[in-house]
Amino acid sequence: MPAKTTMTTKILVWMAAGLMLGSLINAFMAESLWVQDYLVNGLFHVVGAIFISTLKMLVVPLVTFSLICGVCGLGDINKLGRVGLKSFLLFLLTTALAISLAMTVATLIGPGQDFELTENASSSFTAPEAPPLSQVIINLVPTNPIAAYADGNMLQIIFFTIIFGVCILMIGERGKPLIDLSERLNEVMMQVVNIVMHIAPYGVFALMAKTFAQQGLDLIVPMMSYFGAVALVLVLHLTGTLMLLLKLLGRVNVFTFMKKMRAAQIFAFSTSSSNATIPITLSSVEKRIGVDNSTASFVVPFGATINMDGTAIMQGVATVFIANVYGIELGLMGYLTVVVMAVLASIGTAGVPGVGLIMLAMVLNQVGLPVEGIALIMGVDRLLDMMRTAVNVTGDATITTIVARSEKSLNMTIFNDPLAGTVEPEIHLPHKKPSAVRQS
């Protein structure tokens, strides 16, 4: 590759190479034990797992130090409350719009109407139980902050860190050394992100190669109506709903925004994890978009935890698909129930493992559809999850930009600069100067 190739382009090229190689392995070497054992479940699995672990390793310390800097940078508790409320309401709005769009498009397309349901085809799924909303609210407050950090519980970490940051502000000058320390540690963590970015293309290649070697494109064919409907709505929501909100409320150029968020979208697509993408999203939003750290450090982790646009879209289409497969008529009230339930479930199950399936099971139970139908869509869910995560991360950045614009904490000079944040810092390890040669 040319020396001037950007990191985003490198990642995109390696991602495409992994997709093609994985698809070829699935098509021609799926039965080869050597390829499966040593390449797919060996090399690709190890490299991909290490890459994901490296990204997850960054999340907790980066969010902690960045959020402390953000809270202390605001310097005003009222502003923190405004940013939090705006973010929460906007995330709920985008989720409601996403599920409404999904239900509308799915009703028009009618996925699953010609699907032949084989006997026992959907008997292998057991719906996970969702915790009650009251318990989720109670669980926001960590009984042991150390345990919350060890488990990576983002909502508890955000809660504790905000309280900690506010108390640093409250003790005045005595808290200044802690603020300075947090700023230095935040700079160190951003440098670690830069180092990880240099190995990212190879990690993305391994992830894509393994996924498509195992899943293959043939898996999509029987489920094409469902897969196509979800993909269509995800694209419409990304390019339509989110960009319209960004244009109207954020008053920025949507094409510039999309170009600058490309790296984070690629990362989200390849990792299928909003949390693992937090370091890249934060870096893109601050350095490429120009959002002040005080806003970005709060909204991005918050959005990665509760923003459910992609999952809401999957729920809407899946509900219509399963209803069509089983020949059950939902009716207008059923559709409205799905919309309301999806929005409420996005709050009630935030931060819970397996959140997508839990939310869908809750929705299906509420409208009287067989929960076992989820087993029908499990096969293609991994590929759709990659697309959903890219949409979620874009939604996080969109709301962050809108909130920053409303709080006058968006640097338009950085936003309008096409090269802002693209210069890759060179990594130099410190070394000792050679000692002078003694003259006799």
C-alpha beads as a LAMMPS data file, in Angstrom:
LAMMPS data file: protein, C-alpha beads

440 atoms
439 bonds

1 atom types
1 bond types

-500.0 500.0 xlo xhi
-500.0 500.0 ylo yhi
-500.0 500.0 zlo zhi

Masses

1 110.0

Atoms # bond

1 1 1 0.000 0.000 0.000
2 1 1 1.177 3.570 -0.641
3 1 1 2.813 5.246 2.335
4 1 1 0.146 7.942 2.388
5 1 1 -2.765 5.510 2.677
6 1 1 -4.948 6.543 5.636
7 1 1 -5.611 4.167 8.507
8 1 1 -9.331 4.076 7.637
9 1 1 -8.545 2.965 4.077
10 1 1 -6.161 0.292 5.355
11 1 1 -8.817 -1.074 7.699
12 1 1 -11.421 -1.033 4.915
13 1 1 -9.105 -2.910 2.517
14 1 1 -8.184 -5.565 5.109
15 1 1 -11.863 -5.928 6.095
16 1 1 -12.815 -6.590 2.446
17 1 1 -9.924 -9.075 2.145
18 1 1 -11.124 -10.930 5.254
19 1 1 -14.695 -11.030 3.943
20 1 1 -13.589 -12.480 0.595
21 1 1 -11.180 -15.021 2.108
22 1 1 -13.754 -16.140 4.681
23 1 1 -16.431 -16.548 2.002
24 1 1 -14.053 -18.594 -0.193
25 1 1 -13.158 -20.859 2.750
26 1 1 -16.848 -21.368 3.502
27 1 1 -17.621 -22.175 -0.123
28 1 1 -14.690 -24.431 -1.008
29 1 1 -12.933 -25.574 2.169
30 1 1 -15.696 -25.895 4.754
31 1 1 -15.024 -29.626 5.092
32 1 1 -11.250 -29.311 5.432
33 1 1 -10.339 -30.144 9.031
34 1 1 -6.884 -28.598 8.627
35 1 1 -8.292 -25.273 7.451
36 1 1 -10.981 -25.233 10.151
37 1 1 -8.690 -26.287 13.019
38 1 1 -5.539 -24.353 12.206
39 1 1 -6.799 -21.369 10.226
40 1 1 -10.420 -20.503 11.094
41 1 1 -10.509 -21.703 14.726
42 1 1 -6.755 -21.327 15.107
43 1 1 -5.034 -18.290 13.607
44 1 1 -8.122 -16.204 12.803
45 1 1 -9.751 -16.947 16.151
46 1 1 -6.640 -16.144 18.194
47 1 1 -5.791 -12.899 16.344
48 1 1 -9.421 -11.735 16.381
49 1 1 -9.928 -12.580 20.065
50 1 1 -6.721 -10.783 21.055
51 1 1 -7.796 -7.729 19.065
52 1 1 -11.238 -7.628 20.728
53 1 1 -9.644 -8.105 24.154
54 1 1 -7.236 -5.251 23.428
55 1 1 -10.109 -2.923 22.568
56 1 1 -12.086 -3.962 25.647
57 1 1 -8.944 -3.462 27.751
58 1 1 -9.041 0.243 26.835
59 1 1 -12.709 0.903 27.549
60 1 1 -12.880 1.106 31.363
61 1 1 -9.757 3.238 32.013
62 1 1 -10.440 5.467 29.006
63 1 1 -14.064 6.091 29.994
64 1 1 -13.065 6.691 33.630
65 1 1 -10.312 9.253 33.017
66 1 1 -12.106 10.889 30.092
67 1 1 -15.342 11.192 32.078
68 1 1 -13.554 12.700 35.109
69 1 1 -11.917 15.234 32.762
70 1 1 -15.287 15.897 31.159
71 1 1 -17.175 16.443 34.417
72 1 1 -14.448 18.668 35.819
73 1 1 -14.163 20.462 32.481
74 1 1 -17.851 21.366 32.581
75 1 1 -17.304 22.981 35.953
76 1 1 -21.082 23.349 36.304
77 1 1 -23.355 20.675 37.765
78 1 1 -26.396 22.222 36.036
79 1 1 -24.717 21.827 32.639
80 1 1 -23.988 18.185 33.413
81 1 1 -27.682 17.686 34.175
82 1 1 -28.687 19.412 30.911
83 1 1 -26.301 17.292 28.846
84 1 1 -27.557 14.101 30.525
85 1 1 -31.248 14.939 30.035
86 1 1 -30.805 16.012 26.407
87 1 1 -28.841 12.846 25.628
88 1 1 -31.395 10.568 27.296
89 1 1 -34.401 12.130 25.523
90 1 1 -32.665 12.145 22.137
91 1 1 -31.648 8.498 22.466
92 1 1 -35.267 7.590 23.303
93 1 1 -36.459 9.632 20.299
94 1 1 -34.129 7.877 17.854
95 1 1 -35.144 4.467 19.252
96 1 1 -38.847 5.311 18.805
97 1 1 -38.219 6.536 15.246
98 1 1 -36.150 3.431 14.458
99 1 1 -38.798 0.929 15.613
100 1 1 -41.580 2.913 13.875
101 1 1 -39.640 2.927 10.595
102 1 1 -38.911 -0.799 10.955
103 1 1 -42.579 -1.679 11.518
104 1 1 -43.692 0.462 8.561
105 1 1 -41.172 -0.949 6.080
106 1 1 -41.659 -4.539 7.291
107 1 1 -45.429 -4.231 6.903
108 1 1 -44.989 -2.999 3.321
109 1 1 -42.430 -5.685 2.378
110 1 1 -44.067 -8.532 4.310
111 1 1 -41.009 -10.697 5.159
112 1 1 -41.835 -14.308 6.052
113 1 1 -45.089 -14.581 4.092
114 1 1 -43.714 -17.342 1.845
115 1 1 -41.497 -18.933 4.495
116 1 1 -42.000 -22.688 4.915
117 1 1 -41.879 -23.574 8.606
118 1 1 -40.453 -27.067 9.057
119 1 1 -41.427 -29.181 12.039
120 1 1 -39.365 -28.470 15.151
121 1 1 -37.551 -25.694 13.276
122 1 1 -38.000 -23.328 16.148
123 1 1 -37.801 -25.590 19.177
124 1 1 -34.170 -24.942 20.062
125 1 1 -34.484 -21.482 21.587
126 1 1 -35.116 -20.661 25.226
127 1 1 -35.911 -17.025 25.894
128 1 1 -33.725 -15.371 28.534
129 1 1 -35.569 -13.712 31.391
130 1 1 -35.488 -9.940 31.596
131 1 1 -34.915 -8.337 34.998
132 1 1 -37.717 -6.061 36.248
133 1 1 -37.248 -2.333 35.599
134 1 1 -37.060 -1.665 39.331
135 1 1 -34.063 -3.995 39.652
136 1 1 -32.324 -2.366 36.681
137 1 1 -32.715 1.050 38.354
138 1 1 -31.391 -0.336 41.654
139 1 1 -28.441 -1.884 39.817
140 1 1 -27.387 1.544 38.518
141 1 1 -25.761 2.154 41.902
142 1 1 -22.762 -0.125 42.487
143 1 1 -22.563 -1.737 45.911
144 1 1 -18.868 -2.269 45.204
145 1 1 -17.238 0.115 42.682
146 1 1 -14.200 -2.161 42.378
147 1 1 -16.468 -5.046 41.338
148 1 1 -18.213 -2.772 38.811
149 1 1 -14.839 -1.910 37.267
150 1 1 -13.752 -5.545 37.289
151 1 1 -16.968 -6.683 35.569
152 1 1 -16.988 -3.769 33.119
153 1 1 -20.527 -2.741 34.133
154 1 1 -20.688 0.507 32.142
155 1 1 -23.780 2.045 33.741
156 1 1 -22.394 1.526 37.248
157 1 1 -18.978 2.829 36.154
158 1 1 -20.560 5.948 34.614
159 1 1 -22.652 6.540 37.766
160 1 1 -19.702 6.195 40.150
161 1 1 -17.307 8.226 37.966
162 1 1 -19.766 11.123 37.637
163 1 1 -20.255 11.211 41.425
164 1 1 -16.477 11.047 41.888
165 1 1 -15.896 13.863 39.358
166 1 1 -18.553 16.079 40.917
167 1 1 -16.996 15.615 44.377
168 1 1 -13.564 16.575 42.993
169 1 1 -15.139 19.846 41.866
170 1 1 -16.790 20.347 45.252
171 1 1 -13.519 20.240 47.210
172 1 1 -12.126 23.109 45.128
173 1 1 -8.369 23.715 44.926
174 1 1 -7.528 20.517 46.786
175 1 1 -8.993 18.541 43.870
176 1 1 -6.782 20.249 41.279
177 1 1 -3.966 17.643 41.502
178 1 1 -6.513 14.875 40.830
179 1 1 -7.837 16.745 37.777
180 1 1 -4.287 17.217 36.466
181 1 1 -3.524 13.532 37.058
182 1 1 -6.723 12.465 35.247
183 1 1 -5.842 14.680 32.276
184 1 1 -2.381 13.149 32.018
185 1 1 -3.740 9.612 32.352
186 1 1 -6.361 10.411 29.706
187 1 1 -3.595 11.524 27.343
188 1 1 -1.747 8.270 28.010
189 1 1 -4.878 6.225 27.233
190 1 1 -5.406 8.112 23.971
191 1 1 -1.830 7.246 23.039
192 1 1 -2.618 3.592 23.747
193 1 1 -5.586 3.953 21.364
194 1 1 -3.172 5.242 18.705
195 1 1 -0.958 2.175 19.171
196 1 1 -3.944 -0.191 18.906
197 1 1 -4.993 1.571 15.693
198 1 1 -1.745 0.435 14.080
199 1 1 -2.637 -3.250 14.562
200 1 1 -6.335 -2.721 13.809
201 1 1 -6.284 -3.720 10.091
202 1 1 -4.971 -7.194 10.929
203 1 1 -7.427 -7.682 13.794
204 1 1 -10.332 -6.633 11.570
205 1 1 -9.103 -9.017 8.825
206 1 1 -9.059 -11.953 11.267
207 1 1 -12.528 -11.159 12.632
208 1 1 -14.095 -10.873 9.178
209 1 1 -12.328 -13.985 7.840
210 1 1 -13.505 -16.110 10.775
211 1 1 -17.085 -14.791 10.698
212 1 1 -17.639 -15.397 6.995
213 1 1 -15.747 -18.698 7.013
214 1 1 -18.194 -19.958 9.645
215 1 1 -21.382 -18.183 8.534
216 1 1 -20.980 -17.884 4.777
217 1 1 -23.239 -16.000 2.428
218 1 1 -25.335 -19.100 1.638
219 1 1 -26.938 -18.834 5.079
220 1 1 -28.672 -15.627 3.998
221 1 1 -30.558 -17.139 1.037
222 1 1 -33.441 -18.887 2.925
223 1 1 -33.829 -15.803 5.107
224 1 1 -33.376 -13.239 2.320
225 1 1 -36.709 -11.480 2.925
226 1 1 -35.944 -10.966 6.624
227 1 1 -32.251 -10.162 6.103
228 1 1 -33.013 -7.742 3.269
229 1 1 -35.759 -5.972 5.220
230 1 1 -33.553 -5.439 8.290
231 1 1 -30.620 -4.271 6.135
232 1 1 -32.865 -1.862 4.214
233 1 1 -34.297 -0.292 7.373
234 1 1 -30.824 0.016 8.925
235 1 1 -29.619 1.913 5.845
236 1 1 -32.744 4.110 5.784
237 1 1 -32.383 4.941 9.469
238 1 1 -28.667 5.667 9.132
239 1 1 -28.857 7.829 6.010
240 1 1 -32.346 9.198 6.566
241 1 1 -33.551 9.537 10.153
242 1 1 -30.200 10.147 11.870
243 1 1 -28.832 12.455 9.190
244 1 1 -32.091 14.451 9.097
245 1 1 -31.913 14.957 12.883
246 1 1 -28.239 15.921 12.559
247 1 1 -29.020 18.461 9.849
248 1 1 -32.041 19.979 11.619
249 1 1 -30.799 19.945 15.224
250 1 1 -27.019 19.842 14.783
251 1 1 -26.909 22.216 11.784
252 1 1 -23.785 20.592 10.319
253 1 1 -22.852 19.056 6.967
254 1 1 -23.994 15.418 7.084
255 1 1 -21.590 14.300 4.338
256 1 1 -18.606 15.651 6.268
257 1 1 -19.908 13.931 9.397
258 1 1 -20.306 10.544 7.683
259 1 1 -16.848 10.744 6.125
260 1 1 -15.245 11.518 9.486
261 1 1 -17.089 8.715 11.278
262 1 1 -16.072 6.051 8.759
263 1 1 -13.294 4.567 10.914
264 1 1 -15.601 4.114 13.925
265 1 1 -18.295 2.569 11.703
266 1 1 -15.811 0.054 10.276
267 1 1 -14.631 -0.860 13.773
268 1 1 -18.225 -1.277 14.964
269 1 1 -19.075 -3.455 11.954
270 1 1 -16.108 -5.756 12.468
271 1 1 -16.336 -6.067 16.272
272 1 1 -20.161 -6.138 16.672
273 1 1 -19.687 -4.332 19.994
274 1 1 -20.576 -0.721 20.786
275 1 1 -18.637 -0.941 24.048
276 1 1 -15.487 -2.271 22.375
277 1 1 -15.733 0.576 19.839
278 1 1 -15.936 3.297 22.538
279 1 1 -12.218 4.219 22.312
280 1 1 -12.435 4.702 18.532
281 1 1 -15.782 6.528 18.750
282 1 1 -14.426 8.897 21.409
283 1 1 -11.307 9.574 19.371
284 1 1 -13.323 10.228 16.185
285 1 1 -15.894 12.452 17.890
286 1 1 -13.266 14.580 19.650
287 1 1 -10.439 14.742 17.111
288 1 1 -12.331 14.432 13.822
289 1 1 -15.741 15.971 14.594
290 1 1 -14.538 18.576 17.111
291 1 1 -16.777 17.820 20.104
292 1 1 -15.368 19.062 23.396
293 1 1 -14.175 16.314 25.758
294 1 1 -16.557 17.504 28.479
295 1 1 -19.537 16.521 26.289
296 1 1 -18.101 13.572 24.368
297 1 1 -16.778 11.777 27.453
298 1 1 -20.293 11.600 28.906
299 1 1 -22.564 11.101 25.881
300 1 1 -20.511 8.482 23.973
301 1 1 -20.242 5.878 26.815
302 1 1 -23.841 6.623 27.823
303 1 1 -25.017 6.054 24.255
304 1 1 -22.958 2.882 23.852
305 1 1 -24.843 1.500 26.848
306 1 1 -28.444 2.584 26.219
307 1 1 -28.695 3.460 22.506
308 1 1 -30.716 0.638 20.930
309 1 1 -31.566 1.922 17.430
310 1 1 -30.182 -1.090 15.571
311 1 1 -31.682 -3.557 18.041
312 1 1 -35.057 -1.776 17.850
313 1 1 -35.019 -2.125 14.063
314 1 1 -34.263 -5.837 14.355
315 1 1 -37.156 -6.208 16.822
316 1 1 -39.627 -4.454 14.546
317 1 1 -38.791 -6.500 11.448
318 1 1 -38.431 -9.746 13.444
319 1 1 -41.860 -9.261 15.025
320 1 1 -43.541 -8.822 11.628
321 1 1 -41.512 -11.739 10.185
322 1 1 -42.440 -14.142 12.998
323 1 1 -46.087 -13.040 12.853
324 1 1 -46.161 -13.756 9.094
325 1 1 -44.414 -17.144 9.498
326 1 1 -46.947 -18.314 12.092
327 1 1 -49.885 -16.670 10.301
328 1 1 -50.813 -14.401 13.215
329 1 1 -52.408 -11.012 12.543
330 1 1 -51.038 -8.276 14.801
331 1 1 -53.372 -5.405 13.945
332 1 1 -52.865 -1.710 14.637
333 1 1 -52.856 -2.095 18.430
334 1 1 -50.278 -4.865 18.141
335 1 1 -47.984 -2.615 16.125
336 1 1 -48.364 0.262 18.590
337 1 1 -47.655 -2.142 21.468
338 1 1 -44.432 -3.245 19.776
339 1 1 -43.293 0.389 19.365
340 1 1 -44.016 1.275 23.008
341 1 1 -42.535 -1.961 24.352
342 1 1 -39.351 -1.568 22.312
343 1 1 -38.761 1.943 23.661
344 1 1 -39.457 0.907 27.259
345 1 1 -37.347 -2.249 26.920
346 1 1 -34.404 -0.185 25.658
347 1 1 -34.415 1.548 29.061
348 1 1 -35.234 -1.486 31.173
349 1 1 -32.589 -3.792 29.732
350 1 1 -29.740 -1.337 29.210
351 1 1 -26.409 -2.888 30.083
352 1 1 -27.818 -6.413 30.436
353 1 1 -25.899 -9.170 28.574
354 1 1 -27.784 -10.553 25.558
355 1 1 -29.904 -7.413 25.532
356 1 1 -31.147 -7.856 21.940
357 1 1 -32.685 -11.279 22.527
358 1 1 -34.101 -10.258 25.905
359 1 1 -35.801 -7.215 24.360
360 1 1 -37.210 -9.250 21.473
361 1 1 -38.504 -11.950 23.834
362 1 1 -40.248 -9.276 25.928
363 1 1 -41.876 -7.757 22.838
364 1 1 -43.032 -11.115 21.441
365 1 1 -44.530 -12.119 24.803
366 1 1 -46.383 -8.817 25.038
367 1 1 -48.083 -9.191 21.633
368 1 1 -48.769 -12.930 21.975
369 1 1 -46.274 -14.274 19.424
370 1 1 -44.340 -17.535 20.032
371 1 1 -40.947 -16.716 21.524
372 1 1 -39.591 -19.910 19.936
373 1 1 -39.729 -18.052 16.619
374 1 1 -36.505 -16.256 17.594
375 1 1 -34.653 -19.477 16.696
376 1 1 -35.570 -18.862 13.043
377 1 1 -33.546 -15.648 12.853
378 1 1 -30.572 -16.788 14.960
379 1 1 -28.656 -18.039 11.924
380 1 1 -28.298 -14.643 10.239
381 1 1 -28.290 -12.601 13.427
382 1 1 -24.489 -12.500 13.653
383 1 1 -24.166 -10.783 10.255
384 1 1 -27.019 -8.390 11.016
385 1 1 -25.492 -7.658 14.430
386 1 1 -22.443 -6.253 12.657
387 1 1 -24.644 -3.837 10.706
388 1 1 -26.732 -2.951 13.761
389 1 1 -23.631 -2.035 15.751
390 1 1 -22.406 0.298 12.992
391 1 1 -25.786 2.061 13.070
392 1 1 -25.730 2.279 16.884
393 1 1 -22.250 3.819 16.929
394 1 1 -23.283 6.350 14.260
395 1 1 -26.311 7.182 16.407
396 1 1 -24.072 7.706 19.445
397 1 1 -21.900 10.146 17.478
398 1 1 -24.946 11.894 15.981
399 1 1 -26.536 12.591 19.363
400 1 1 -23.148 13.635 20.791
401 1 1 -22.741 16.169 17.970
402 1 1 -26.294 17.497 18.385
403 1 1 -25.886 17.902 22.155
404 1 1 -22.468 19.536 21.695
405 1 1 -23.926 21.962 19.155
406 1 1 -26.719 22.927 21.548
407 1 1 -24.199 23.442 24.369
408 1 1 -21.835 25.450 22.093
409 1 1 -19.094 22.880 22.677
410 1 1 -18.618 21.871 19.031
411 1 1 -15.489 23.258 17.372
412 1 1 -16.614 23.997 13.799
413 1 1 -13.043 24.728 12.711
414 1 1 -12.096 21.121 13.477
415 1 1 -15.355 19.821 11.986
416 1 1 -14.810 21.651 8.681
417 1 1 -11.133 20.686 8.464
418 1 1 -10.970 17.513 6.303
419 1 1 -7.529 16.641 7.696
420 1 1 -8.380 17.140 11.384
421 1 1 -7.448 14.046 13.373
422 1 1 -6.117 12.169 10.340
423 1 1 -2.425 12.659 11.042
424 1 1 -1.186 9.410 12.502
425 1 1 1.327 10.095 15.260
426 1 1 4.588 8.274 14.899
427 1 1 5.386 5.913 17.746
428 1 1 8.845 6.480 19.173
429 1 1 10.195 4.478 22.061
430 1 1 12.483 6.427 24.371
431 1 1 16.125 5.509 24.063
432 1 1 19.314 6.526 25.740
433 1 1 21.676 8.805 23.959
434 1 1 24.961 7.124 23.093
435 1 1 27.597 7.929 25.658
436 1 1 30.442 10.140 24.491
437 1 1 33.692 8.377 23.611
438 1 1 36.483 9.294 25.963
439 1 1 39.353 11.085 24.402
440 1 1 42.738 9.936 25.679

Bonds

1 1 1 2
2 1 2 3
3 1 3 4
4 1 4 5
5 1 5 6
6 1 6 7
7 1 7 8
8 1 8 9
9 1 9 10
10 1 10 11
11 1 11 12
12 1 12 13
13 1 13 14
14 1 14 15
15 1 15 16
16 1 16 17
17 1 17 18
18 1 18 19
19 1 19 20
20 1 20 21
21 1 21 22
22 1 22 23
23 1 23 24
24 1 24 25
25 1 25 26
26 1 26 27
27 1 27 28
28 1 28 29
29 1 29 30
30 1 30 31
31 1 31 32
32 1 32 33
33 1 33 34
34 1 34 35
35 1 35 36
36 1 36 37
37 1 37 38
38 1 38 39
39 1 39 40
40 1 40 41
41 1 41 42
42 1 42 43
43 1 43 44
44 1 44 45
45 1 45 46
46 1 46 47
47 1 47 48
48 1 48 49
49 1 49 50
50 1 50 51
51 1 51 52
52 1 52 53
53 1 53 54
54 1 54 55
55 1 55 56
56 1 56 57
57 1 57 58
58 1 58 59
59 1 59 60
60 1 60 61
61 1 61 62
62 1 62 63
63 1 63 64
64 1 64 65
65 1 65 66
66 1 66 67
67 1 67 68
68 1 68 69
69 1 69 70
70 1 70 71
71 1 71 72
72 1 72 73
73 1 73 74
74 1 74 75
75 1 75 76
76 1 76 77
77 1 77 78
78 1 78 79
79 1 79 80
80 1 80 81
81 1 81 82
82 1 82 83
83 1 83 84
84 1 84 85
85 1 85 86
86 1 86 87
87 1 87 88
88 1 88 89
89 1 89 90
90 1 90 91
91 1 91 92
92 1 92 93
93 1 93 94
94 1 94 95
95 1 95 96
96 1 96 97
97 1 97 98
98 1 98 99
99 1 99 100
100 1 100 101
101 1 101 102
102 1 102 103
103 1 103 104
104 1 104 105
105 1 105 106
106 1 106 107
107 1 107 108
108 1 108 109
109 1 109 110
110 1 110 111
111 1 111 112
112 1 112 113
113 1 113 114
114 1 114 115
115 1 115 116
116 1 116 117
117 1 117 118
118 1 118 119
119 1 119 120
120 1 120 121
121 1 121 122
122 1 122 123
123 1 123 124
124 1 124 125
125 1 125 126
126 1 126 127
127 1 127 128
128 1 128 129
129 1 129 130
130 1 130 131
131 1 131 132
132 1 132 133
133 1 133 134
134 1 134 135
135 1 135 136
136 1 136 137
137 1 137 138
138 1 138 139
139 1 139 140
140 1 140 141
141 1 141 142
142 1 142 143
143 1 143 144
144 1 144 145
145 1 145 146
146 1 146 147
147 1 147 148
148 1 148 149
149 1 149 150
150 1 150 151
151 1 151 152
152 1 152 153
153 1 153 154
154 1 154 155
155 1 155 156
156 1 156 157
157 1 157 158
158 1 158 159
159 1 159 160
160 1 160 161
161 1 161 162
162 1 162 163
163 1 163 164
164 1 164 165
165 1 165 166
166 1 166 167
167 1 167 168
168 1 168 169
169 1 169 170
170 1 170 171
171 1 171 172
172 1 172 173
173 1 173 174
174 1 174 175
175 1 175 176
176 1 176 177
177 1 177 178
178 1 178 179
179 1 179 180
180 1 180 181
181 1 181 182
182 1 182 183
183 1 183 184
184 1 184 185
185 1 185 186
186 1 186 187
187 1 187 188
188 1 188 189
189 1 189 190
190 1 190 191
191 1 191 192
192 1 192 193
193 1 193 194
194 1 194 195
195 1 195 196
196 1 196 197
197 1 197 198
198 1 198 199
199 1 199 200
200 1 200 201
201 1 201 202
202 1 202 203
203 1 203 204
204 1 204 205
205 1 205 206
206 1 206 207
207 1 207 208
208 1 208 209
209 1 209 210
210 1 210 211
211 1 211 212
212 1 212 213
213 1 213 214
214 1 214 215
215 1 215 216
216 1 216 217
217 1 217 218
218 1 218 219
219 1 219 220
220 1 220 221
221 1 221 222
222 1 222 223
223 1 223 224
224 1 224 225
225 1 225 226
226 1 226 227
227 1 227 228
228 1 228 229
229 1 229 230
230 1 230 231
231 1 231 232
232 1 232 233
233 1 233 234
234 1 234 235
235 1 235 236
236 1 236 237
237 1 237 238
238 1 238 239
239 1 239 240
240 1 240 241
241 1 241 242
242 1 242 243
243 1 243 244
244 1 244 245
245 1 245 246
246 1 246 247
247 1 247 248
248 1 248 249
249 1 249 250
250 1 250 251
251 1 251 252
252 1 252 253
253 1 253 254
254 1 254 255
255 1 255 256
256 1 256 257
257 1 257 258
258 1 258 259
259 1 259 260
260 1 260 261
261 1 261 262
262 1 262 263
263 1 263 264
264 1 264 265
265 1 265 266
266 1 266 267
267 1 267 268
268 1 268 269
269 1 269 270
270 1 270 271
271 1 271 272
272 1 272 273
273 1 273 274
274 1 274 275
275 1 275 276
276 1 276 277
277 1 277 278
278 1 278 279
279 1 279 280
280 1 280 281
281 1 281 282
282 1 282 283
283 1 283 284
284 1 284 285
285 1 285 286
286 1 286 287
287 1 287 288
288 1 288 289
289 1 289 290
290 1 290 291
291 1 291 292
292 1 292 293
293 1 293 294
294 1 294 295
295 1 295 296
296 1 296 297
297 1 297 298
298 1 298 299
299 1 299 300
300 1 300 301
301 1 301 302
302 1 302 303
303 1 303 304
304 1 304 305
305 1 305 306
306 1 306 307
307 1 307 308
308 1 308 309
309 1 309 310
310 1 310 311
311 1 311 312
312 1 312 313
313 1 313 314
314 1 314 315
315 1 315 316
316 1 316 317
317 1 317 318
318 1 318 319
319 1 319 320
320 1 320 321
321 1 321 322
322 1 322 323
323 1 323 324
324 1 324 325
325 1 325 326
326 1 326 327
327 1 327 328
328 1 328 329
329 1 329 330
330 1 330 331
331 1 331 332
332 1 332 333
333 1 333 334
334 1 334 335
335 1 335 336
336 1 336 337
337 1 337 338
338 1 338 339
339 1 339 340
340 1 340 341
341 1 341 342
342 1 342 343
343 1 343 344
344 1 344 345
345 1 345 346
346 1 346 347
347 1 347 348
348 1 348 349
349 1 349 350
350 1 350 351
351 1 351 352
352 1 352 353
353 1 353 354
354 1 354 355
355 1 355 356
356 1 356 357
357 1 357 358
358 1 358 359
359 1 359 360
360 1 360 361
361 1 361 362
362 1 362 363
363 1 363 364
364 1 364 365
365 1 365 366
366 1 366 367
367 1 367 368
368 1 368 369
369 1 369 370
370 1 370 371
371 1 371 372
372 1 372 373
373 1 373 374
374 1 374 375
375 1 375 376
376 1 376 377
377 1 377 378
378 1 378 379
379 1 379 380
380 1 380 381
381 1 381 382
382 1 382 383
383 1 383 384
384 1 384 385
385 1 385 386
386 1 386 387
387 1 387 388
388 1 388 389
389 1 389 390
390 1 390 391
391 1 391 392
392 1 392 393
393 1 393 394
394 1 394 395
395 1 395 396
396 1 396 397
397 1 397 398
398 1 398 399
399 1 399 400
400 1 400 401
401 1 401 402
402 1 402 403
403 1 403 404
404 1 404 405
405 1 405 406
406 1 406 407
407 1 407 408
408 1 408 409
409 1 409 410
410 1 410 411
411 1 411 412
412 1 412 413
413 1 413 414
414 1 414 415
415 1 415 416
416 1 416 417
417 1 417 418
418 1 418 419
419 1 419 420
420 1 420 421
421 1 421 422
422 1 422 423
423 1 423 424
424 1 424 425
425 1 425 426
426 1 426 427
427 1 427 428
428 1 428 429
429 1 429 430
430 1 430 431
431 1 431 432
432 1 432 433
433 1 433 434
434 1 434 435
435 1 435 436
436 1 436 437
437 1 437 438
438 1 438 439
439 1 439 440
